Amino acid sequence: MIILGLTGSIGMGKTTAANAFRSLGVKVYDADYIVHSLMRPGGVAVNKVLKIFPNLAMDGGVDRQALGKIVFADKKKLQKLENILHPLVKERKNAFLATNARKNERLVVLDIPLLLETGGEIQCDGVVVVSAPATVQKRRVLQRPGMTIERFQRILDCQIENNHKCRRADFVVQTGLGRLHSLRAISKITRTVKLWPPRHWLPAYNKWNRT
């Protein structure tokens, strides 16, 4: 099974890219979705998060918008949140990989916003970075509800600079040129990586061995 990491800074078009992979029949692990599910009503992380941020309870879950404003303004609080969420996210990622390895999937994608920031590329055969001009990125992000210039900048401060991400990538998808261009690029990437030699995952050791 080939593991492809998908990442990119906020507003670069990662969601569109992930959906393009899905449209080609590729199984995609969505780290953002997992984080949201952990903090929605009944989520596994709700009680743990509310112990640290007790005023953010909302309808049985966590007010993620208010939480984001707090943690992106305070790195110590962000670290406390990550200490809760990262182990839970990792469990679900490993379960996704194990399930698809048993199904003999040829290719899977790990859609992880902070893939390079957390060293997650070590588990991947290759990395796809989505990119767009800074003006396009800014316009996209500021259209989001509750987003401000200040919050946007704080989020950027927590992420590796875009040009550096692109230099570390095996593939760069320019999303500012339209959806058709992105889909064609991702289709080409999919065909290319499926020709790579696969690896077998060893769950007991939480690592992969090349075959």
BALOBA-1460 file (C-alpha; in Angstrom, 3 decimals):
// residues 211
<rec num="1" residu="m" x="0.000" y="0.000" z="0.000"/>
<rec num="2" residu="i" x="1.274" y="3.437" z="-0.967"/>
<rec num="3" residu="i" x="0.751" y="6.230" z="1.577"/>
<rec num="4" residu="l" x="0.580" y="9.758" z="0.216"/>
<rec num="5" residu="g" x="0.566" y="12.729" z="2.571"/>
<rec num="6" residu="l" x="-1.589" y="15.696" z="1.575"/>
<rec num="7" residu="t" x="-0.938" y="19.032" z="3.236"/>
<rec num="8" residu="g" x="-0.831" y="22.777" z="2.726"/>
<rec num="9" residu="s" x="-1.261" y="26.016" z="4.603"/>
<rec num="10" residu="i" x="-4.683" y="27.396" z="5.475"/>
<rec num="11" residu="g" x="-6.716" y="28.510" z="2.475"/>
<rec num="12" residu="m" x="-4.546" y="26.744" z="-0.089"/>
<rec num="13" residu="g" x="-7.267" y="24.375" z="-1.337"/>
<rec num="14" residu="k" x="-6.509" y="21.170" z="0.530"/>
<rec num="15" residu="t" x="-10.174" y="20.202" z="0.912"/>
<rec num="16" residu="t" x="-10.726" y="20.509" z="-2.833"/>
<rec num="17" residu="a" x="-7.621" y="18.404" z="-3.467"/>
<rec num="18" residu="a" x="-8.764" y="15.736" z="-1.022"/>
<rec num="19" residu="n" x="-12.135" y="15.556" z="-2.753"/>
<rec num="20" residu="a" x="-10.357" y="15.180" z="-6.084"/>
<rec num="21" residu="f" x="-8.513" y="12.133" z="-4.746"/>
<rec num="22" residu="r" x="-11.827" y="10.714" z="-3.506"/>
<rec num="23" residu="s" x="-13.396" y="11.238" z="-6.935"/>
<rec num="24" residu="l" x="-10.614" y="9.018" z="-8.314"/>
<rec num="25" residu="g" x="-11.512" y="6.252" z="-5.881"/>
<rec num="26" residu="v" x="-8.680" y="6.896" z="-3.414"/>
<rec num="27" residu="k" x="-9.411" y="6.443" z="0.300"/>
<rec num="28" residu="v" x="-8.652" y="9.638" z="2.230"/>
<rec num="29" residu="y" x="-8.035" y="10.061" z="5.953"/>
<rec num="30" residu="d" x="-9.273" y="13.527" z="7.007"/>
<rec num="31" residu="a" x="-7.476" y="14.686" z="10.169"/>
<rec num="32" residu="d" x="-9.624" y="17.838" z="10.466"/>
<rec num="33" residu="y" x="-12.807" y="15.767" z="10.384"/>
<rec num="34" residu="i" x="-11.425" y="13.490" z="13.087"/>
<rec num="35" residu="v" x="-10.556" y="16.461" z="15.312"/>
<rec num="36" residu="h" x="-14.037" y="17.884" z="14.844"/>
<rec num="37" residu="s" x="-15.651" y="14.539" z="15.671"/>
<rec num="38" residu="l" x="-13.608" y="14.264" z="18.852"/>
<rec num="39" residu="m" x="-15.019" y="17.577" z="20.101"/>
<rec num="40" residu="r" x="-18.590" y="17.410" z="18.864"/>
<rec num="41" residu="p" x="-21.395" y="16.371" z="21.286"/>
<rec num="42" residu="g" x="-20.537" y="12.940" z="22.668"/>
<rec num="43" residu="g" x="-16.982" y="13.122" z="21.318"/>
<rec num="44" residu="v" x="-14.216" y="11.257" z="23.101"/>
<rec num="45" residu="a" x="-12.192" y="14.410" z="23.776"/>
<rec num="46" residu="v" x="-15.001" y="16.661" z="25.004"/>
<rec num="47" residu="n" x="-14.585" y="16.105" z="28.751"/>
<rec num="48" residu="k" x="-10.788" y="16.295" z="28.572"/>
<rec num="49" residu="v" x="-10.879" y="19.554" z="26.626"/>
<rec num="50" residu="l" x="-13.490" y="21.116" z="28.907"/>
<rec num="51" residu="k" x="-11.366" y="20.366" z="31.961"/>
<rec num="52" residu="i" x="-8.806" y="22.802" z="30.566"/>
<rec num="53" residu="f" x="-11.262" y="25.181" z="28.855"/>
<rec num="54" residu="p" x="-14.371" y="24.926" z="31.079"/>
<rec num="55" residu="n" x="-16.173" y="27.926" z="29.601"/>
<rec num="56" residu="l" x="-16.295" y="26.514" z="26.075"/>
<rec num="57" residu="a" x="-19.055" y="23.939" z="26.498"/>
<rec num="58" residu="m" x="-21.699" y="24.173" z="23.773"/>
<rec num="59" residu="d" x="-24.651" y="21.812" z="23.337"/>
<rec num="60" residu="g" x="-22.757" y="18.848" z="24.795"/>
<rec num="61" residu="g" x="-19.623" y="19.529" z="22.788"/>
<rec num="62" residu="v" x="-16.858" y="22.138" z="22.519"/>
<rec num="63" residu="d" x="-17.248" y="25.554" z="20.900"/>
<rec num="64" residu="r" x="-14.443" y="25.080" z="18.374"/>
<rec num="65" residu="q" x="-14.591" y="28.612" z="16.995"/>
<rec num="66" residu="a" x="-14.066" y="30.107" z="20.452"/>
<rec num="67" residu="l" x="-11.410" y="27.492" z="21.206"/>
<rec num="68" residu="g" x="-9.504" y="28.408" z="18.047"/>
<rec num="69" residu="k" x="-9.431" y="32.089" z="19.017"/>
<rec num="70" residu="i" x="-7.893" y="31.151" z="22.368"/>
<rec num="71" residu="v" x="-5.285" y="28.603" z="21.351"/>
<rec num="72" residu="f" x="-3.969" y="30.438" z="18.289"/>
<rec num="73" residu="a" x="-3.295" y="33.415" z="20.549"/>
<rec num="74" residu="d" x="-1.524" y="31.374" z="23.249"/>
<rec num="75" residu="k" x="1.058" y="28.736" z="22.309"/>
<rec num="76" residu="k" x="1.037" y="27.168" z="25.778"/>
<rec num="77" residu="k" x="-2.707" y="26.598" z="25.604"/>
<rec num="78" residu="l" x="-2.340" y="25.292" z="22.062"/>
<rec num="79" residu="q" x="0.214" y="22.769" z="23.333"/>
<rec num="80" residu="k" x="-2.166" y="21.601" z="26.060"/>
<rec num="81" residu="l" x="-4.894" y="21.071" z="23.480"/>
<rec num="82" residu="e" x="-2.544" y="19.190" z="21.168"/>
<rec num="83" residu="n" x="-1.465" y="16.927" z="24.042"/>
<rec num="84" residu="i" x="-5.094" y="15.812" z="24.318"/>
<rec num="85" residu="l" x="-5.966" y="15.538" z="20.647"/>
<rec num="86" residu="h" x="-2.812" y="14.225" z="18.973"/>
<rec num="87" residu="p" x="-2.777" y="10.758" z="20.621"/>
<rec num="88" residu="l" x="-6.468" y="10.280" z="19.782"/>
<rec num="89" residu="v" x="-5.955" y="11.428" z="16.187"/>
<rec num="90" residu="k" x="-2.968" y="9.105" z="15.845"/>
<rec num="91" residu="e" x="-5.049" y="6.129" z="17.007"/>
<rec num="92" residu="r" x="-7.646" y="6.783" z="14.352"/>
<rec num="93" residu="k" x="-5.030" y="7.327" z="11.663"/>
<rec num="94" residu="n" x="-3.403" y="3.994" z="12.463"/>
<rec num="95" residu="a" x="-6.810" y="2.300" z="12.422"/>
<rec num="96" residu="f" x="-7.476" y="3.814" z="8.979"/>
<rec num="97" residu="l" x="-4.139" y="2.536" z="7.680"/>
<rec num="98" residu="a" x="-4.618" y="-0.940" z="9.156"/>
<rec num="99" residu="t" x="-8.136" y="-1.251" z="7.726"/>
<rec num="100" residu="n" x="-7.047" y="-0.265" z="4.230"/>
<rec num="101" residu="a" x="-3.948" y="-2.454" z="4.375"/>
<rec num="102" residu="r" x="-6.206" y="-5.443" z="5.117"/>
<rec num="103" residu="k" x="-8.365" y="-4.450" z="2.136"/>
<rec num="104" residu="n" x="-5.253" y="-4.396" z="-0.064"/>
<rec num="105" residu="e" x="-5.816" y="-0.802" z="-1.127"/>
<rec num="106" residu="r" x="-3.107" y="0.232" z="-3.564"/>
<rec num="107" residu="l" x="-3.072" y="3.893" z="-2.502"/>
<rec num="108" residu="v" x="-4.368" y="5.908" z="0.451"/>
<rec num="109" residu="v" x="-4.043" y="9.602" z="1.279"/>
<rec num="110" residu="l" x="-3.444" y="11.149" z="4.698"/>
<rec num="111" residu="d" x="-5.010" y="14.619" z="4.618"/>
<rec num="112" residu="i" x="-3.204" y="16.335" z="7.526"/>
<rec num="113" residu="p" x="-2.868" y="20.133" z="7.777"/>
<rec num="114" residu="l" x="0.253" y="20.033" z="9.980"/>
<rec num="115" residu="l" x="1.839" y="16.986" z="8.367"/>
<rec num="116" residu="l" x="5.276" y="18.586" z="7.936"/>
<rec num="117" residu="e" x="5.117" y="20.558" z="11.183"/>
<rec num="118" residu="t" x="4.634" y="17.337" z="13.175"/>
<rec num="119" residu="g" x="7.044" y="15.107" z="11.244"/>
<rec num="120" residu="g" x="4.204" y="13.033" z="9.827"/>
<rec num="121" residu="e" x="5.864" y="12.788" z="6.427"/>
<rec num="122" residu="i" x="8.097" y="10.046" z="7.859"/>
<rec num="123" residu="q" x="5.147" y="7.655" z="7.593"/>
<rec num="124" residu="c" x="4.445" y="8.630" z="3.978"/>
<rec num="125" residu="d" x="5.889" y="7.431" z="0.688"/>
<rec num="126" residu="g" x="5.423" y="10.891" z="-0.782"/>
<rec num="127" residu="v" x="4.016" y="14.313" z="0.051"/>
<rec num="128" residu="v" x="1.622" y="16.475" z="-1.951"/>
<rec num="129" residu="v" x="1.514" y="20.171" z="-1.052"/>
<rec num="130" residu="v" x="-1.315" y="22.368" z="-2.287"/>
<rec num="131" residu="s" x="-0.343" y="25.952" z="-3.006"/>
<rec num="132" residu="a" x="-1.803" y="29.188" z="-4.336"/>
<rec num="133" residu="p" x="-0.724" y="32.818" z="-4.611"/>
<rec num="134" residu="a" x="-0.764" y="34.698" z="-1.303"/>
<rec num="135" residu="t" x="-3.506" y="37.025" z="-2.561"/>
<rec num="136" residu="v" x="-5.758" y="34.067" z="-3.390"/>
<rec num="137" residu="q" x="-5.025" y="32.418" z="-0.050"/>
<rec num="138" residu="k" x="-5.842" y="35.598" z="1.879"/>
<rec num="139" residu="r" x="-9.101" y="36.145" z="-0.019"/>
<rec num="140" residu="r" x="-10.230" y="32.551" z="0.604"/>
<rec num="141" residu="v" x="-9.427" y="32.628" z="4.302"/>
<rec num="142" residu="l" x="-11.012" y="35.996" z="5.049"/>
<rec num="143" residu="q" x="-14.276" y="34.755" z="3.523"/>
<rec num="144" residu="r" x="-14.584" y="32.248" z="6.365"/>
<rec num="145" residu="p" x="-17.060" y="33.097" z="9.157"/>
<rec num="146" residu="g" x="-15.416" y="34.712" z="12.164"/>
<rec num="147" residu="m" x="-12.018" y="35.088" z="10.488"/>
<rec num="148" residu="t" x="-9.982" y="38.255" z="10.952"/>
<rec num="149" residu="i" x="-6.608" y="39.423" z="9.655"/>
<rec num="150" residu="e" x="-5.152" y="38.986" z="13.134"/>
<rec num="151" residu="r" x="-6.407" y="35.440" z="13.545"/>
<rec num="152" residu="f" x="-5.257" y="34.553" z="10.037"/>
<rec num="153" residu="q" x="-1.754" y="35.760" z="10.848"/>
<rec num="154" residu="r" x="-1.670" y="33.802" z="14.134"/>
<rec num="155" residu="i" x="-2.616" y="30.637" z="12.262"/>
<rec num="156" residu="l" x="0.113" y="31.276" z="9.689"/>
<rec num="157" residu="d" x="2.607" y="31.733" z="12.514"/>
<rec num="158" residu="c" x="1.896" y="28.134" z="13.609"/>
<rec num="159" residu="q" x="2.536" y="26.734" z="10.129"/>
<rec num="160" residu="i" x="5.658" y="26.248" z="8.041"/>
<rec num="161" residu="e" x="5.996" y="28.955" z="5.398"/>
<rec num="162" residu="n" x="4.429" y="27.950" z="2.073"/>
<rec num="163" residu="n" x="7.572" y="28.156" z="-0.051"/>
<rec num="164" residu="h" x="9.414" y="25.912" z="2.385"/>
<rec num="165" residu="k" x="6.577" y="23.368" z="2.270"/>
<rec num="166" residu="c" x="6.718" y="23.349" z="-1.523"/>
<rec num="167" residu="r" x="10.465" y="22.701" z="-1.469"/>
<rec num="168" residu="r" x="9.919" y="19.668" z="0.770"/>
<rec num="169" residu="a" x="7.119" y="18.233" z="-1.362"/>
<rec num="170" residu="d" x="7.313" y="15.451" z="-3.915"/>
<rec num="171" residu="f" x="4.396" y="17.041" z="-5.767"/>
<rec num="172" residu="v" x="2.985" y="20.588" z="-5.695"/>
<rec num="173" residu="v" x="-0.575" y="21.229" z="-6.862"/>
<rec num="174" residu="q" x="-1.317" y="24.832" z="-7.812"/>
<rec num="175" residu="t" x="-4.945" y="25.374" z="-6.809"/>
<rec num="176" residu="g" x="-5.189" y="28.975" z="-7.942"/>
<rec num="177" residu="l" x="-5.523" y="27.909" z="-11.582"/>
<rec num="178" residu="g" x="-8.994" y="26.418" z="-11.267"/>
<rec num="179" residu="r" x="-10.537" y="23.096" z="-10.222"/>
<rec num="180" residu="l" x="-10.001" y="21.431" z="-13.604"/>
<rec num="181" residu="h" x="-6.273" y="22.128" z="-13.458"/>
<rec num="182" residu="s" x="-6.096" y="20.724" z="-9.912"/>
<rec num="183" residu="l" x="-8.048" y="17.606" z="-10.863"/>
<rec num="184" residu="r" x="-5.778" y="16.927" z="-13.833"/>
<rec num="185" residu="a" x="-2.688" y="17.368" z="-11.651"/>
<rec num="186" residu="i" x="-4.034" y="15.047" z="-8.971"/>
<rec num="187" residu="s" x="-5.074" y="12.466" z="-11.550"/>
<rec num="188" residu="k" x="-1.502" y="12.471" z="-12.884"/>
<rec num="189" residu="i" x="-0.084" y="12.151" z="-9.352"/>
<rec num="190" residu="t" x="-2.395" y="9.218" z="-8.631"/>
<rec num="191" residu="r" x="-1.306" y="7.364" z="-11.763"/>
<rec num="192" residu="t" x="2.351" y="8.036" z="-10.965"/>
<rec num="193" residu="v" x="2.436" y="6.908" z="-7.342"/>
<rec num="194" residu="k" x="0.460" y="3.742" z="-8.014"/>
<rec num="195" residu="l" x="3.545" y="2.554" z="-9.909"/>
<rec num="196" residu="w" x="5.741" y="2.923" z="-6.831"/>
<rec num="197" residu="p" x="6.698" y="-0.226" z="-4.843"/>
<rec num="198" residu="p" x="4.372" y="-0.723" z="-1.848"/>
<rec num="199" residu="r" x="5.155" y="-1.246" z="1.811"/>
<rec num="200" residu="h" x="3.625" y="-3.594" z="4.386"/>
<rec num="201" residu="w" x="2.506" y="-2.085" z="7.668"/>
<rec num="202" residu="l" x="3.490" y="-3.858" z="10.890"/>
<rec num="203" residu="p" x="0.909" y="-2.733" z="13.486"/>
<rec num="204" residu="a" x="2.782" y="-4.329" z="16.396"/>
<rec num="205" residu="y" x="5.717" y="-2.018" z="15.725"/>
<rec num="206" residu="n" x="3.712" y="0.927" z="14.402"/>
<rec num="207" residu="k" x="5.915" y="1.249" z="11.345"/>
<rec num="208" residu="w" x="6.161" y="0.270" z="7.707"/>
<rec num="209" residu="n" x="8.650" y="-1.995" z="5.961"/>
<rec num="210" residu="r" x="9.456" y="-1.771" z="2.284"/>
<rec num="211" residu="t" x="8.867" y="-4.954" z="0.286"/>
